[in-house]
Amino acid sequence: MSNTQQAQGARLMLILPAAPALGRSAVAARVRAGDMAAVIARMGEGKGERERLRGLMAPVQEADAALIVDGRADVAIDIDTDGAHLSSVAALKKAIGTLKPARIAGAGGLTSRHDAMEAGEAGADYVMFGGWEADAPPFEEVLDMIAWWAEVFEVPCVGVATSAEEAE
């Protein structure tokens, strides 16, 4: 069965801002608001970031979602989260040996179909199209990539919507 046939079973992925950091109760409420598959936690610069992430593990996992650390496989391993989201194919390839098979290794920062295929072949557990950065592609391009990927591949994909209008 192709991913397009499974579209009705699509789930949400929440991407938390690094700053201002949301507290444990705010994250718990947001995770319970929908069928959340995972939460990507972006890290801030403060000394207490590892402890903040540790504090998010229980409410996220109690909602049957995975807590994934953005860009820091070392932190994901150190504090025993469910995995890491890597920002490029090169970063994925560098970290995948330390993450798998015990943890999720997600791939983002994919700027082409070739990048996405390379991430999938490298063993990514999901590929992400679009992003929260200022230079992220327009949402129409994200939708095109999702449609293409879902028709051809079994590896799950994520499309980033940055507004309520895009998510509809």
Long-range contacts (C-beta under 8 A, 24 or more apart in sequence): 2-150, 2-151, 3-149, 3-150, 3-151, 3-153, 3-154, 3-156, 3-157, 4-147, 4-150, 4-151, 7-150, 11-35, 11-36, 11-37, 12-36, 12-37, 13-37, 13-38, 13-39, 13-40, 13-158, 14-38, 14-39, 14-40, 14-65, 15-39, 15-40, 15-42, 15-70, 15-132, 15-160, 16-40, 16-41, 16-42, 16-56, 17-42, 18-42, 18-43, 18-44, 18-45, 19-44, 21-52, 24-55, 24-56, 24-58, 24-59, 25-59, 27-56, 27-59, 27-60, 28-59, 28-60, 28-62, 28-63, 31-59, 31-60, 31-63, 31-65, 32-63, 36-60, 36-63, 36-64, 36-65, 37-65, 37-66, 38-65, 38-66, 38-67, 38-68, 38-82, 38-104, 39-65, 39-66, 39-67, 39-68, 40-68, 40-69, 40-70, 40-85, 40-106, 41-67, 41-68, 41-69, 41-70, 41-81, 42-70, 42-71, 43-69, 43-70, 43-71, 43-72, 43-75, 50-75, 50-78, 50-79, 53-79, 53-81, 54-79, 57-81, 66-104, 68-104, 68-106, 73-98, 73-99, 73-105, 74-98, 76-103, 77-103, 83-125, 85-128, 88-115, 89-115, 89-118, 89-119, 89-122, 92-119, 92-122, 92-124, 93-122, 96-122, 96-123, 96-124, 106-158, 110-145, 111-137, 113-145, 113-148, 116-145, 116-149, 116-157, 117-153, 120-153, 120-155, 124-155, 125-155, 125-156, 126-155, 126-156, 126-157, 126-158, 127-155, 127-156, 127-157, 127-158, 128-157, 128-158, 128-159, 128-160, 129-157, 129-158, 129-159, 129-160, 130-159, 130-160, 130-161, 130-162, 131-160, 132-160, 132-162, 136-160, 136-162, 139-166
